[in-house]
Amino acid sequence: MNALTPSGTRAASGHPWFGSHQFAPAASADTVRQMLRHEIRDTGWPYQPLLPGAPLTLPRASYTELFRVTAALLDLIRRTALESAPDTAGRLAAYAMPESEHQLFVADQFTEERYADCVARPDVVIGENGPQFLEFNVSGALGGVVETHCRLEVWRRLYADDQGRLPFASQDPFAVRAGMFRDLVAELGVAPRLAVAGSARDQGVESARYFEIETDYLNNHGVTARFFEPEDLHEAWDCAPHLRYPLGLRNFTIPDWVDLGIDRAPVQAALDNGCLLVGTQTSTFLSSKLTMGLLSEGRPWMSTAERALVDRYLPWTRVLSQRWTNRGDQKVDLVRFAVDNRELLVLKESIGMSGKQVVLGRETEQAAWEAAVHRAAEAGTSVLQDFVAPLTCPQVMIADGADEAHEASVAPVFGPLLFGGRPAGIFARFFGDGTAGVVSVYGAGSSDNCVVAV
């Protein structure tokens, strides 16, 4: 059974933005479960006792709205970050970046800035007023790309008719990223040979399948690609000219490699010897939550339309320090306001991943909240953000050992993928058991899915 059926609970329990239809499972619970786990095997993806039984659906208008707004906000994010200082040294100081981030820049400033935003994924929840963009992840290593591709492969096989036609639409992130690289090859005038720089140690497994799924795809679609562990990366440039890899994907983060004790020197050597890995290190300024705070507060160059876009889609966000700021039509002492309004706010450090370095005011005792606020205000590298209560929609789920799927009410965090400005599919994370809190796929009860348009 693969019919698109009305869901009476969807509009009632959540928001009209979610639409009113969802797919029924297209095969038995055991078949769907086995297919999903087989496709994501050996990638280091955490075991999930609750798996989706069908793709998460959105009306086409809602689906496309996420990409339209993502592209517009990413442009504003980029402009905000780059205007913070005229060059890299100035930005490192302005953002008070840790020493670990003072590396892996390319020598040419224009190149560094030009290719910083090639790969992006915001985190979006649906509140009472529709989509709210909580943060922007701008990095070649952001999660959701492989996972969306793998989930989509399963749904395509299950829901295609005899002629291969599908009852839904969704971009394949691998296909879009391949198109982005073809454009970069043409723009840079280099050979279509791509190095994927990363490490299986990031994934916690011995297998390199997480990276090789994509390199296999590229090699089967007209682009030569190879995965390199850092110890082997010298082979991308220290060789005959026709064997070099002039372009590639930086599929790792500095904090992860610092934690794992992985040497970054081979990456710097590759960059210095003409292997451009995107997104460039300047992406760390775009990803910083300080940039969201600056944009939310407003920049002098913003037009009325840009200001309205930010007010509509970004929750109120402010860089936290001992100062006054605007809150609606009022001026408030920011630290005093934060202390007095714990349940309305979230405290976030400028750099953090997987829900780390996030303090939910409503889940924190007042004394601990006050201490965290004062520490953050002193450091000046955190933001306060309005807490957005995420609304729910139904999602068909399959539990371990269950013979049948069941419907659950979930509050998804949407991650629209944007590669080179092109929509590349939507990743969704949620607590499959209805738990509330900061959603991370590495947290207990977390599940994921890809999103399709109907």
C-alpha positions in Angstrom: 0.0 0.0 0.0 1.5 3.3 -1.0 -1.5 5.6 -1.2 -1.2 9.3 -0.3 -3.9 9.5 2.4 -5.4 12.4 4.3 -4.3 12.7 7.9 -7.1 14.1 10.1 -4.6 14.7 13.0 -2.0 16.6 11.0 -3.7 19.9 10.7 -5.4 19.6 14.0 -2.3 18.9 16.1 0.2 21.1 14.3 0.1 23.8 11.7 -1.6 24.1 8.3 2.0 24.6 6.9 2.5 20.8 7.3 -0.4 20.0 5.0 -2.9 17.3 5.5 -1.6 14.2 3.7 1.0 11.5 4.3 2.0 8.2 2.7 1.0 4.9 4.1 3.8 2.3 4.4 4.5 0.7 1.0 5.7 -2.7 2.4 5.6 -4.7 5.6 7.2 -3.2 8.7 10.1 -5.7 8.6 10.8 -5.0 4.9 11.0 -1.2 5.4 13.1 -1.6 8.6 15.6 -3.9 6.8 15.8 -1.7 3.7 16.5 1.5 5.8 19.2 -0.2 7.9 20.8 -1.8 4.9 21.1 1.4 3.0 22.7 3.4 5.9 25.0 0.5 7.0 28.7 0.9 7.9 28.4 4.7 7.9 28.6 5.2 11.7 25.0 6.4 11.8 23.7 5.6 15.3 21.3 2.7 15.7 17.7 4.0 15.9 15.1 1.7 17.6 12.4 3.9 15.9 12.5 4.3 12.2 10.2 6.1 9.8 7.7 3.9 7.9 7.2 6.4 5.0 8.7 9.7 3.8 7.8 12.8 5.6 5.6 14.8 3.3 5.0 18.6 2.8 2.9 20.5 0.4 4.9 21.8 -2.5 4.4 25.4 -1.4 5.8 24.7 2.1 8.7 22.6 0.6 9.8 25.3 -1.8 9.4 28.1 0.8 12.2 26.5 2.9 14.6 26.8 0.0 13.5 30.3 -1.1 14.1 31.6 2.4 17.2 29.6 3.0 18.8 31.1 -0.1 17.8 34.7 0.9 19.0 34.3 4.5 22.2 32.7 3.5 23.0 35.7 1.3 22.4 38.0 4.3 24.4 35.7 6.6 27.3 35.9 4.2 27.2 39.6 3.9 26.9 40.1 7.7 29.9 37.8 8.3 32.2 39.4 5.7 31.4 42.9 6.8 32.6 42.2 10.3 36.1 43.0 9.2 37.9 43.6 5.9 40.0 40.4 6.1 40.5 37.1 7.8 42.8 38.4 10.6 40.2 41.0 11.5 37.3 38.5 11.5 39.2 36.1 13.7 39.6 38.9 16.2 36.0 40.2 15.8 34.6 36.7 16.4 37.1 35.9 19.2 37.7 32.6 17.4 39.6 30.0 19.3 43.2 29.3 18.2 42.1 26.0 16.7 40.2 27.9 14.0 43.2 30.0 13.0 44.2 27.6 10.3 43.3 25.9 7.0 42.7 29.2 5.1 43.8 29.5 1.5 46.3 32.3 0.7 44.1 34.2 -1.8 41.5 36.2 0.2 39.0 36.4 -2.7 39.0 32.6 -3.2 38.6 32.1 0.5 35.5 34.3 0.6 34.1 33.2 -2.8 33.7 29.6 -1.9 32.8 29.8 1.8 29.1 29.2 1.4 29.0 26.3 -1.2 27.4 23.9 1.3 24.8 25.0 3.8 21.9 23.7 5.9 19.9 25.7 8.4 17.9 24.2 11.2 14.3 25.1 11.0 11.3 24.4 13.3 7.7 25.2 12.7 6.2 27.5 15.3 2.9 29.2 15.6 3.9 31.7 12.9 5.4 29.1 10.5 9.1 28.3 9.8 11.6 29.7 12.2 15.3 29.4 11.3 17.2 28.6 14.5 20.7 28.5 13.1 22.8 28.1 9.9 25.3 25.3 9.4 27.7 26.3 6.7 30.3 23.5 6.1 31.2 20.8 3.7 31.0 18.4 6.7 27.4 19.2 7.7 25.2 16.2 8.4 22.2 15.1 6.5 23.6 14.7 3.0 24.5 11.0 3.0 21.5 10.3 5.3 19.0 12.0 3.0 20.4 10.2 0.0 20.1 6.8 1.7 16.6 7.4 3.0 15.5 8.7 -0.4 16.9 5.6 -2.2 14.6 3.4 -0.1 11.5 5.5 -0.7 12.2 5.6 -4.4 12.3 1.8 -4.6 9.2 1.4 -2.5 7.0 4.0 -4.1 7.9 4.0 -7.8 5.3 2.5 -10.2 5.9 0.1 -13.0 7.1 3.0 -15.2 9.4 4.3 -12.5 7.2 7.3 -11.8 7.1 8.6 -8.3 4.1 10.2 -6.4 6.4 12.8 -4.8 9.3 15.1 -5.6 12.6 15.5 -3.9 16.1 16.4 -5.0 18.9 13.9 -4.5 21.7 15.7 -2.6 24.4 13.7 -4.4 23.1 14.7 -7.8 22.9 18.4 -6.8 26.4 18.4 -5.3 27.8 16.8 -8.4 26.2 19.6 -10.4 27.8 22.1 -8.1 31.2 20.6 -8.6 30.7 20.6 -12.4 30.0 24.4 -12.1 33.1 24.9 -10.0 35.2 23.0 -12.4 34.0 25.2 -15.3 34.4 28.4 -13.2 37.9 27.6 -12.1 39.1 26.0 -15.4 40.4 22.9 -13.7 40.2 19.2 -14.4 37.1 17.4 -13.1 39.0 15.5 -10.4 37.7 15.8 -6.9 39.3 15.0 -3.6 36.9 14.2 -0.7 39.0 14.9 2.5 37.7 13.3 5.7 38.3 10.5 8.0 36.4 7.3 8.9 37.6 8.0 12.5 35.0 10.8 12.5 32.3 8.1 11.9 33.5 5.8 14.7 33.8 2.9 12.3 36.6 1.3 10.2 34.7 1.4 7.0 35.0 4.4 4.7 31.6 3.8 3.2 30.2 7.1 4.5 32.5 8.9 2.1 32.7 6.3 -0.7 28.9 6.2 -1.3 29.3 9.7 -2.7 32.6 9.2 -4.5 31.1 6.1 -6.1 28.1 8.3 -7.2 30.5 10.9 -8.7 32.6 8.4 -10.5 29.4 6.9 -12.0 28.3 10.3 -13.2 31.2 11.7 -15.1 33.4 13.2 -12.4 36.5 11.5 -11.1 36.5 11.4 -7.3 38.5 9.8 -4.5 38.3 9.7 -0.8 41.4 10.7 1.1 42.3 10.1 4.8 44.5 13.0 5.9 47.6 10.7 5.9 47.0 10.0 2.2 46.1 13.5 1.2 49.6 14.3 -0.2 48.7 12.0 -3.0 46.2 14.5 -4.2 48.9 17.0 -5.2 52.4 15.4 -4.9 52.2 13.6 -8.2 52.2 14.1 -11.9 50.1 17.1 -13.0 47.5 15.0 -14.8 46.9 13.0 -11.7 46.4 15.9 -9.3 43.1 16.8 -7.7 42.6 20.6 -8.0 39.2 20.7 -6.2 37.4 18.8 -3.5 35.1 18.6 -0.6 36.2 19.4 3.0 34.2 16.8 4.7 35.4 17.3 8.3 35.4 19.9 11.0 38.3 21.2 13.0 36.7 20.6 16.4 36.0 16.9 15.6 39.6 16.4 14.4 41.0 18.1 17.5 39.0 15.8 19.7 40.2 12.8 17.8 43.8 14.0 17.7 43.9 14.0 13.9 46.7 16.1 12.4 45.4 19.0 10.2 48.9 19.7 8.6 48.3 17.4 5.6 45.1 19.5 4.8 47.1 22.8 5.0 49.7 21.3 2.7 47.1 20.3 0.2 45.5 23.8 0.3 49.0 25.4 -0.1 49.7 23.2 -3.1 46.6 24.1 -5.1 43.9 21.7 -3.9 40.9 23.9 -3.1 38.6 22.2 -0.6 35.1 23.7 -0.2 33.6 25.1 1.8 36.6 27.2 2.8 37.5 28.0 6.4 35.7 31.3 6.1 32.5 29.3 6.5 33.2 29.2 10.2 32.2 32.9 10.4 29.0 32.2 8.5 28.2 29.3 10.8 28.9 31.3 14.0 25.7 32.0 16.0 27.2 35.5 16.5 26.4 36.2 12.9 22.7 35.2 13.5 22.7 37.7 16.4 24.1 40.5 14.3 21.7 39.8 11.5 18.7 39.6 13.8 19.6 43.0 15.4 19.8 44.5 12.0 22.6 45.9 9.8 22.8 49.5 8.4 22.8 48.3 4.8 19.7 46.2 5.1 16.7 47.2 3.0 13.2 47.3 4.4 12.3 44.0 2.6 15.4 42.3 4.0 14.6 43.6 7.5 11.0 42.2 7.2 12.4 38.8 6.0 14.7 38.6 9.0 11.9 39.6 11.4 9.6 37.0 9.8 11.8 34.0 9.8 14.5 34.5 12.5 13.6 34.3 16.2 14.8 37.3 18.2 18.6 36.7 18.7 21.2 38.9 20.3 24.9 38.6 21.0 25.1 38.5 24.7 27.2 41.1 26.6 26.7 43.9 29.1 24.7 46.3 26.9 21.3 47.6 26.0 19.3 46.4 22.9 15.9 46.6 21.4 13.1 44.2 22.2 10.2 45.1 20.1 9.5 48.8 20.7 11.4 48.8 23.9 15.1 49.1 25.0 16.2 46.5 27.5 19.3 45.8 29.6 20.2 42.6 27.9 21.8 40.7 30.8 19.0 41.8 33.2 16.4 40.8 30.6 18.0 37.4 30.2 18.1 36.7 33.9 14.5 37.8 34.4 13.1 35.8 31.4 14.7 32.4 31.7 11.7 30.5 30.4 11.5 32.5 27.2 15.1 32.1 26.1 17.8 29.8 24.9 21.6 30.4 25.5 23.9 29.2 22.7 27.7 29.4 22.3 28.9 30.8 19.0 30.4 27.5 17.9 28.7 24.2 18.7 27.4 21.1 17.0 24.9 18.3 17.6 23.0 20.3 20.2 26.0 20.8 22.3 26.7 24.2 24.0 23.0 24.9 24.2 21.2 25.8 27.4 17.4 25.8 27.4 16.2 28.3 30.0 13.0 26.5 30.8 14.9 23.3 31.6 17.5 25.0 33.8 17.3 26.0 37.5 17.3 29.8 38.0 20.6 29.9 39.8 22.4 27.8 37.2 20.8 29.9 34.4 21.9 33.2 36.0 25.5 31.8 36.4 25.5 30.7 32.7 24.2 34.1 31.5 26.8 36.0 33.5 29.7 33.8 32.2 28.5 34.1 28.7 28.1 37.9 28.9 31.6 38.2 30.2 33.0 36.1 27.3 31.0 37.8 24.6 30.9 34.7 22.4 27.3 33.5 23.0 23.8 34.5 21.9 20.4 34.6 23.5 17.6 33.5 21.3 13.8 33.3 21.8 12.7 29.8 22.5 10.4 28.5 19.7 7.9 25.9 20.8 8.0 23.5 17.8 4.6 22.3 16.6 4.0 18.7 15.7 2.8 16.6 12.7 2.2 12.9 12.4 4.9 10.6 11.1 4.4 6.9 10.4 7.0 5.0 12.6 8.2 1.5 12.9 9.5 0.2 16.3 12.1 -2.5 16.8 10.3 -5.9 16.6 7.0 -4.4 15.7 4.9 -6.2 13.1 3.0 -3.1 12.2 3.8 0.6 11.8 2.2 3.1 14.1 1.5 6.9 13.8 3.4 9.2 16.2 3.2 12.9 16.7 6.7 14.4 16.1 8.2 17.9 16.1 10.7 17.8 13.2 13.7 20.0 12.8 14.0 20.6 9.1 17.4 20.9 7.3 17.0 22.2 3.8 20.3 21.4 2.0 21.6 24.2 -0.4 24.6 23.4 -2.6 26.0 26.2 -4.7 22.6 28.0 -4.3 20.7 24.9 -5.5 18.0 23.1 -3.5 19.4 19.6 -2.6 16.7 17.9 -0.6 15.5 18.2 3.0 16.8 16.3 6.0 14.5 16.0 9.0 15.3 15.0 12.6 12.9 14.4 15.4 12.3 12.4 18.6 10.4 9.3 17.4 9.0 8.7 20.8 7.6 12.2 21.3 10.3 13.4 23.7 10.9 17.1 23.8 14.2 18.9 23.9 17.3 19.7 21.8 17.1 17.2 18.9 20.3 15.4 18.0 20.6 12.1 16.1 23.1 11.0 18.7 20.6 11.5 21.5 18.3 8.8 22.9 15.0 8.5 21.0 16.1 10.5 18.0 15.1 9.5 14.5 15.6 11.0 11.0 13.9 11.0 7.6 14.0 12.8 4.3 11.2 15.1 3.3 9.3 15.0 0.0 6.9 17.4 -1.7 3.4 16.3 -2.8 
